[in-house]
Amino acid sequence: MSKRTLMSLFVSLLLLLALAACGTAADIQTASSASTAGSLVSAQTAGTAVTTATTAQTTQAAVHTVAEAAAENSAVHEATATPVADAAIVEIALQGDAITVSGAGASAAGSRVTITAGGVYRLRGVLNDGQVVVDAGEETAVQLILDGVDLNSTTGAPLVVASAAETTVVLADDSVNHVSDAVAYVFPDAETDEPNAAIFSADDLTITGGGALTVDAHDNDGIASKDGLVIAGGTITVNAADDGIRGKDYLVVQGGSLSVTAQGDGLKSDAADDATKGYVLIADGVVNVTAGGDAITAETDVMIADGTFTLTAGGGSSARIDAATSAKGIKGGVSVIVDGGSFAIDAADDAVHANDRIVVNDGTFVIATGDDGMHADATLEINGGGIDITTSYEGVESAVITINGGKITIVASDDGLNVAGGDGSGTAMAMPGAGGRPARGGGPGQDAFAASGDYFLYVNGGYIAVTAAGDGIDVNGSIVMTDGVVLVNGPTENMNGALDCDGSFTISGGLLVGVGSAGMAEAPDTTSSQNSLLLNLSAPLQAGTLVQIAAADGANVLTFLPTKVYQSIAFSSPALVSGATYTVSFGGSASGTATDGLYTDGAVTGGSAYGSFTLSGVVTRLGTTMR
């Protein structure tokens, strides 16, 4: 089977996963739209199509899946884990300080064994201080079966692939294997710096099987390949002084269970001389990483189809890091594309970061971060899934953000959604709300985004709930909303607003509720096709003071329970009809079901009427004008 054929088969598998993910995303979007039905959002919202958006918006809404991205990258090598008869297996017995070889293709000298021919070799036993070397030539494939081995070296790497077309390490079913390297490597001269991992390969490497492997790397990396590295199975634990698992050309995880503790990066691919390499591709598996640097990082693309991930970077969201440290949960030098999976991320730096674009088609995220929940320099697109950002400086940030579906909840100490330009370099320092970011302890300022340029927020569906100390939604450009639900508990101080848009803000569908201070309060523009209300009060109301808007016949249009002190309400809904009269009330209590403060059923008792108004235009402004 050729490499290209194998890649085609792998991409076909990912396409099937992508189709399943897209279906799930569609279900979530439909569910979130349906939740706004009844007294809150009429059928008009569901009928508002994405095709009503601008050309730029339609371009941003295009779905890019893991399978499509994988097809643009270099092929994955073919593993040689082919079952063979026991008679064809060369047995290598590790006997403390000696090695015995039964068969051709390998030779032992003291505590060092060298494999010089293709074939299948089974290793058993303990090597106190020695080395297993594969040096079979660039045209020959080798398979190593680890069946209860304990490999140790006091001078270097215990397992080294110097040359082979491809080497497959098979962890025998139910076997327990251990590899431990030197605290300080001894090289023949000052110019030599390899091997630099406890398990090191100069060529393509695959690890698979049903056994367990623990790697203790005391000097540098745990498992490393200078070409491609594929993890196809096994229960693998890595403790590394630097990077945990590194495939220079690519790192592909097809399955298995990985537990990595690394002082450097956790999972890594860093080839920088070829745009089709330097990627991390995860099809499935269980991945637990605790890293001093980035938990998962790629020079180009990080592509995740499925899996279960627990990632801690830089000591977590409460840690302080210096200017030279990158401590992100998932980092793509070009892109991060997620089709599915379950993610728990606790990062001192951005939880998910890309220097170009992020696409989330599905998956569930629980994120705590010392900086951004999700940051992309150019574009960030969310088509489905669930994203719960429990702690952040800013929740979701990019020059262009497109939300087509999914459920997103954000808690931010500054802005919830931030649309602006910048590279996330972490060089600016400023107070929250002043355009920059505060320093993290004695370390760098969080990355600054510029406040001018062509920036857009497109909301075409989904559910977004923001609680922010700064601007709830801060767009240094324009907002286009065609569908979905947006709920904002914004700032209490007048230097910020629940909604802050420097350009145009047009709404043609969906439900929008923004509460917060009145000093910077905004509503959608009069060029919108859906009606809006902006109400500024003469004095703030306490957190937990219910607000209700009812039609003349008593029908509920909005019942919302803010979680913070507020003095302004921005509201837009298809239920607001031109020429109709509505009554605003505050206080009392509500029965029924509330999600993020929004009641979708039940009734309000008690409370005081603030007043009635007739909707006379696209935007109706009531109360004190603050700006």
KOLNU-393715 format. One record per residue (C-alpha): residue in one letter; x, y, z. Coordinates in steps of 0.05 Angstrom, whole numbers, padded with zeros to 5 digits, always signed. Each point is the difference from the previous one (the first is absolute). Example, Ala and Ser with C-alpha at 12.3 -4.5 7.8 and 13.67 -1.06 7.14 Angstrom:
// KOLNU-393715
A+00246-00090+00156 S+00027+00069-00013 
//
This chain:
// KOLNU-393715
M+00000+00000+00000 S+00029+00068-00020 K+00006+00059+00047 R-00049+00039-00041 T-00050-00059+00002 L+00007-00003+00075 M-00012+00074+00006 S-00062-00006-00044 L-00028-00055+00045 F+00015+00042+00061 V-00032+00062-00031 S-00061-00043-00018 L-00007-00019+00073 L+00005+00072+00020 L-00053+00019-00051 L-00048-00049+00033 L+00016+00032+00067 A-00009+00069-00030 L-00069-00017-00028 A-00021-00024+00069 A+00028+00063+00031 C-00037+00045-00049 G-00065-00036+00015 T+00011+00011+00074 A+00015+00074-00011 A-00064+00008-00040 D-00039-00033+00055 I+00028+00047+00052 Q-00014+00061-00043 T-00071-00023-00012 A-00010-00012+00074 S+00027+00069+00018 S-00046+00032-00051 A-00059-00040+00025 S+00013+00022+00071 T-00015+00072-00021 A-00068-00018-00028 G-00067+00013+00031 S-00009+00066+00035 L+00073+00021-00011 V+00016-00011-00073 S-00050-00013-00056 A+00007-00044-00060 Q+00029+00060-00036 T+00067-00014+00034 A+00004-00072-00024 G-00017+00023-00070 T+00057+00051-00003 A+00053-00033-00043 V+00074+00008+00001 T-00005+00018-00073 T-00025+00069+00020 A+00069+00016+00025 T+00053+00038-00037 T+00050-00032-00047 A+00055+00004+00053 Q-00046-00032+00050 T-00017-00058-00046 T+00074-00012-00012 Q+00014-00002+00074 A-00058-00049+00012 A+00032-00054-00045 V+00014-00063+00040 H+00071-00027-00002 T+00006-00069+00031 V+00058-00041+00027 A-00005-00047-00060 E+00007+00058-00049 A+00059+00029+00038 A+00034-00068+00006 A-00005-00010-00075 E+00041+00063-00010 N+00058-00025+00043 S+00055-00051-00013 A-00018-00074+00000 V+00004-00042+00063 H+00050-00057-00004 E-00022-00073-00003 A+00011-00042+00062 T+00029-00070-00005 A-00039-00032+00058 T-00015-00063-00040 P-00012-00064+00040 V+00053-00053-00013 A+00009-00072+00024 D+00040-00009+00064 A+00053-00038-00039 A+00016+00063-00040 I+00010+00043+00061 V+00072+00012+00024 E+00002-00004+00075 I+00043+00049+00039 A+00008-00016+00074 L+00022+00057+00045 Q+00037-00029+00059 G+00022+00057+00045 D+00069+00017-00026 A-00001-00050-00058 I-00042-00013-00062 T-00014-00065-00037 V-00025-00001-00072 S-00035-00062-00029 G-00002+00008-00075 A+00030+00041-00057 G-00002+00075-00012 A+00025+00024+00068 S+00064-00005+00039 A+00017+00014+00072 A+00063+00028+00031 G-00002+00005+00075 S-00062+00040+00018 R-00011+00028-00070 V-00040-00034-00055 T-00001+00024-00071 I-00053-00020-00051 T+00027+00004-00071 A-00053-00036-00041 G-00075+00006-00012 G-00047-00046+00037 V-00037-00010+00065 Y+00038+00000+00066 R-00029-00014+00069 L+00034+00028+00061 R-00011-00026+00071 G+00035+00012+00066 V+00040+00054+00036 L+00059+00040-00027 N+00035+00034+00058 D+00044+00048-00040 G+00002-00008-00074 Q-00031+00015-00068 V-00044-00030-00054 V+00019+00028-00068 V-00036-00009-00067 D+00048+00013-00058 A-00032-00039-00058 G+00007+00050-00056 E-00048+00049-00033 E-00036-00053-00042 T-00016-00051+00054 A-00058-00002+00048 V+00007-00026+00071 Q-00050-00022+00052 L+00018-00002+00074 I-00046-00037+00048 L+00009+00024+00071 D-00025-00056+00044 G+00016+00018+00072 V+00065+00040-00007 D+00036+00048+00047 L+00051+00039-00041 N+00049+00045+00037 S+00061+00041-00018 T+00046+00044+00042 T+00034+00032-00060 G-00054+00013-00052 A-00063-00025-00034 P-00018-00073+00013 L-00039-00010-00066 V+00027+00032-00063 V-00021-00008-00073 A+00061+00024-00039 S-00027-00021-00068 A-00059-00038-00027 A-00054+00011-00052 E-00049-00002+00057 T+00000-00030+00069 T-00061-00026+00036 V+00002-00010+00075 V-00054-00049+00021 L-00019-00002+00074 A-00019-00072+00009 D-00070-00011+00028 D-00003+00007+00076 S+00075+00012+00004 V+00031+00053+00045 N+00061+00036-00028 H+00047+00054+00026 V+00054+00043-00032 S+00044+00046+00041 D+00058+00042-00027 A+00061+00036+00029 V-00004+00062+00043 A+00055+00030-00044 Y+00016-00028-00070 V+00071-00015-00019 F+00015+00018-00073 P+00064-00016-00038 D+00014+00074-00015 A-00028+00070+00010 E-00033+00002-00068 T-00044-00061+00013 D-00067+00011+00035 E-00039-00063-00021 P-00032-00045+00020 N-00036+00048+00047 A-00059-00041+00024 A-00009-00064+00041 I-00032-00031-00061 F+00031+00032-00062 S-00009-00013-00074 A+00035+00034-00058 D-00054-00028-00046 D-00075-00014+00001 L-00024-00032+00064 T-00066-00033+00020 I-00020-00023+00069 T-00060-00047+00007 G-00026-00061+00037 G-00040-00018+00061 G+00054+00006+00053 A+00025+00056+00045 L+00063+00042-00007 T+00030+00049+00050 V+00056+00046-00023 D+00042+00040+00050 A+00041+00051-00037 H+00048+00035+00048 D+00041+00041-00048 N-00044+00022-00059 D-00060-00027-00038 G-00039-00063+00015 I-00017-00029-00069 A+00025+00035-00063 S+00004-00012-00074 K+00038+00044-00049 D-00051-00021-00053 G-00071-00022+00013 L-00027-00029+00065 V-00065-00039+00004 I-00032-00024+00065 A-00051-00053-00018 G-00013-00034+00066 G+00026-00019+00068 T-00002+00033+00069 I+00059+00047-00001 T+00026+00042+00058 V+00056+00050-00011 N+00038+00042+00051 A+00048+00047-00035 A+00051+00053+00018 D-00018+00036-00064 D-00053-00019-00052 G-00042-00062+00011 I-00017-00029-00069 R+00029+00033-00062 G-00007-00017-00074 K+00040+00050-00039 D-00036-00009-00068 Y-00066-00019+00032 L-00030-00030+00062 V-00062-00043-00013 V-00040-00031+00057 Q-00049-00053-00026 G-00019-00029+00067 G+00025-00025+00067 S+00009+00036+00066 L+00054+00052+00010 S+00020+00031+00067 V+00056+00051-00007 T+00035+00042+00052 A+00051+00046-00032 Q+00040+00060+00023 G-00001+00024-00072 D-00057-00014-00050 G-00045-00061+00005 L-00016-00023-00071 K+00039+00035-00054 S+00017+00004-00074 D+00048+00054-00022 A+00024-00009-00072 A+00005+00071-00027 D+00029-00010-00069 D-00061-00031-00035 A-00071+00029+00005 T-00029-00071-00006 K+00037-00025+00061 G+00006+00022+00072 Y-00072-00021+00016 V-00035-00037+00057 L-00059-00044-00020 I-00041-00036+00053 A-00054-00047-00024 D-00019-00029+00067 G+00028-00021+00067 V+00006+00023+00072 V+00051+00055+00009 N+00021+00028+00068 V+00055+00052-00001 T+00032+00042+00054 A+00053+00045-00032 G+00044+00058+00021 G-00008+00026-00071 D-00056-00015-00050 A-00041-00062+00011 I-00010-00013-00075 T+00039+00041-00051 A+00012-00003-00075 E+00043+00042-00046 T-00058-00001-00051 D-00067-00033+00015 V-00032-00034+00060 M-00057-00044-00025 I-00044-00038+00049 A-00056-00046-00022 D-00018-00031+00067 G+00027-00021+00067 T+00000+00017+00073 F+00050+00054+00022 T+00022+00026+00068 L+00052+00054-00011 T+00037+00043+00050 A+00051+00051-00025 G+00048+00045+00038 G-00028-00018+00068 G-00072+00018-00019 S-00042+00063-00004 S+00022+00029+00066 A+00075-00007-00013 R+00047+00055-00019 I+00046-00010-00060 D+00057+00041-00028 A+00004+00034-00068 A+00041-00056-00032 T-00049-00055+00019 S-00056-00025-00044 A-00049-00040+00043 K-00061-00012-00044 G-00047-00059+00002 I-00003-00011-00075 K+00043+00041-00047 G+00002-00001-00076 G+00053+00041-00036 V-00050+00005-00058 S-00067-00030+00021 V-00039-00040+00052 I-00058-00041-00027 V-00045-00041+00046 D-00054-00047-00025 G-00016-00031+00068 G+00026-00024+00066 S-00005+00018+00074 F+00049+00052+00026 A+00017+00024+00071 I+00053+00054-00007 D+00034+00039+00055 A+00054+00046-00029 A+00041+00059+00024 D-00001+00026-00071 D-00054-00006-00054 A-00039-00065+00005 V-00007-00008-00076 H+00044+00043-00045 A+00015+00005-00074 N+00043+00050-00038 D-00050-00002-00057 R-00067-00034+00011 I-00041-00044+00047 V-00059-00042-00022 V-00043-00036+00051 N-00051-00046-00033 D-00019-00040+00062 G+00027-00022+00067 T-00009+00021+00072 F+00050+00047+00034 V+00007+00021+00073 I+00053+00054+00002 A+00036+00038+00054 T+00054+00047-00025 G+00044+00057+00023 D-00009+00034-00068 D-00048-00016-00057 G-00046-00060-00002 M+00007-00004-00076 H+00045+00046-00041 A+00012+00002-00075 D+00039+00056-00033 A-00042-00001-00064 T-00066-00039+00004 L-00037-00041+00052 E-00061-00041-00020 I-00046-00039+00046 N-00050-00045-00034 G-00023-00044+00057 G+00019-00033+00065 G+00002+00028+00070 I+00051+00049+00026 D+00000+00018+00074 I+00053+00052+00018 T-00003+00004+00075 T+00060+00046+00011 S+00034+00046-00051 Y+00029+00068-00012 E-00038+00002-00066 G-00045-00056-00022 V+00003-00006-00076 E+00044+00045-00042 S+00017+00008-00074 A-00001+00051-00056 V-00061-00035-00029 I-00046-00043+00043 T-00056-00041-00032 I-00049-00038+00044 N-00047-00046-00039 G-00020-00047+00056 G+00018-00032+00066 K-00008+00023+00072 I+00052+00049+00027 T+00004+00025+00072 I+00054+00049+00020 V+00024+00031+00065 A+00053+00054-00013 S+00036+00050+00043 D+00003+00047-00061 D-00038-00011-00066 G-00043-00061-00014 L+00004+00001-00076 N+00056+00044-00027 V+00005+00015-00074 A+00064+00037-00018 G+00067-00010-00033 G+00067-00023+00028 D+00048-00058+00006 G-00010-00021+00072 S+00073+00014+00014 G-00011+00020+00072 T+00040+00064-00001 A-00050+00054+00021 M-00018+00020+00071 A-00060+00041+00018 M-00060+00003+00046 P-00062-00041-00018 G-00046+00037-00048 A+00056+00045-00024 G+00017-00038-00064 G+00056-00042+00029 R+00009-00053+00053 P+00027-00002+00070 A+00065-00034+00017 R-00005-00071+00029 G+00037+00008+00065 G+00072+00018-00014 G-00005-00028-00071 P-00024+00026-00067 G-00063+00037-00016 Q-00053-00042-00033 D-00001+00007-00075 A-00025+00066-00027 F-00046+00007-00059 A-00002+00063-00043 A-00063+00043-00001 S-00007+00017-00073 G-00010-00037-00066 D-00050-00045-00035 Y-00027-00042+00057 F-00066-00037+00002 L-00044-00040+00048 Y-00051-00044-00036 V-00053-00035+00042 N-00041-00046-00044 G-00024-00048+00053 G+00019-00034+00065 Y-00006+00022+00072 I+00048+00049+00033 A-00002+00021+00073 V+00053+00049+00024 T+00017+00026+00070 A+00054+00053-00007 A+00032+00053+00044 G+00022+00038-00063 D-00041+00004-00063 G-00046-00059-00009 I+00009+00003-00075 D+00055+00046-00025 V+00005+00007-00076 N+00050+00048-00031 G-00039-00006-00064 S-00070-00024-00018 I-00051-00050+00026 V-00049-00039-00043 M-00051-00043+00037 T-00050-00043-00039 D-00020-00053+00051 G+00017-00031+00067 V-00004+00021+00073 V+00048+00051+00031 L-00004+00015+00074 V+00048+00049+00033 N+00010+00018+00073 G+00047+00057-00012 P+00041+00049+00041 T-00021+00040+00061 E+00046+00058-00015 N-00016+00052-00053 M+00068-00005-00036 N-00026-00064-00034 G-00065-00025-00028 A-00039-00064-00010 L+00006+00013-00075 D+00057+00040-00029 C+00002+00005-00076 D+00043+00051-00037 G-00032-00012-00068 S-00070-00020-00022 F-00044-00048+00039 T-00056-00031-00040 I-00048-00053+00025 S-00051-00039-00042 G-00017-00058+00046 G+00013-00033+00066 L-00006+00022+00072 L+00048+00051+00031 V+00001+00021+00073 G+00055+00044+00027 V-00001+00029+00071 G+00054+00041+00034 S+00022+00071+00014 A-00031+00058-00038 G+00061+00042-00015 M+00019-00036-00065 A-00067-00034-00014 E-00015-00017-00072 A-00054-00034-00041 P-00003-00025-00072 D-00003+00051-00056 T-00063+00029-00032 T+00021-00033-00066 S-00019-00067+00031 S-00062-00038-00023 Q-00017-00024+00071 N-00025+00048+00054 S+00040+00016+00062 L-00008+00035+00067 L+00053+00038+00040 L-00022+00020+00070 N+00046+00041+00045 L-00022+00009+00073 S+00013+00060+00044 A+00032-00044+00054 P+00029-00070+00002 L-00041-00060+00021 Q+00028-00054+00044 A+00021-00068-00026 G-00057-00049+00001 T-00052+00054-00017 L-00046-00032-00051 V-00017+00037-00064 Q-00062-00016-00040 I-00027+00027-00065 A-00072-00019-00016 A-00046+00013-00059 A-00065+00038+00007 D-00038-00065+00007 G+00045-00023+00056 A+00041-00048-00042 N+00072-00006+00023 V+00051+00028-00047 L+00060-00002+00047 T+00013-00024+00070 F+00073+00006+00021 L+00036-00004+00067 P+00067+00039-00003 T+00055-00028+00044 K+00034+00068+00010 V-00018+00072+00016 Y-00028+00032-00064 Q-00025+00067-00025 S-00011-00014-00074 I-00038-00052-00041 A+00010-00013-00074 F-00052-00048-00029 S-00017-00025-00069 S-00048-00055-00020 P-00047-00017-00058 A-00055+00006+00053 L+00009+00076+00000 V-00052+00025-00050 S-00001+00070-00028 G-00060+00040+00026 A-00014-00047+00058 T-00001+00022+00073 Y+00042-00033+00054 T+00008+00006+00075 V+00066-00004+00037 S+00000-00025+00072 F+00055-00011+00051 G+00004-00045+00061 G-00046-00056+00023 S+00014-00073-00012 A-00007-00048-00058 S-00021-00072-00004 G+00020-00047-00055 T+00066-00020-00031 A+00058+00049-00003 T+00066-00010-00037 D+00054+00052+00012 G-00054+00046+00026 L-00047-00008-00059 Y-00069-00028+00016 T-00033-00039-00056 D-00065-00016+00036 G-00038+00013+00065 A-00028+00065+00027 V+00023+00062+00037 T-00032+00020+00067 G+00011+00066+00036 G+00046+00053-00026 S-00013+00073-00019 A-00018+00028-00068 Y+00053+00048-00026 G-00043+00025-00056 S-00030-00015-00068 F+00025+00018-00069 T-00021-00007-00072 L+00051-00027-00049 S+00004+00057-00050 G+00063-00018-00038 V+00053-00052-00012 V+00037+00023+00063 T-00040+00028+00059 R+00041+00036+00053 L-00029+00013+00069 G+00027+00032+00063 T+00062+00042+00012 T+00049+00008-00057 M+00069-00012+00027 R+00044+00011-00062 
//
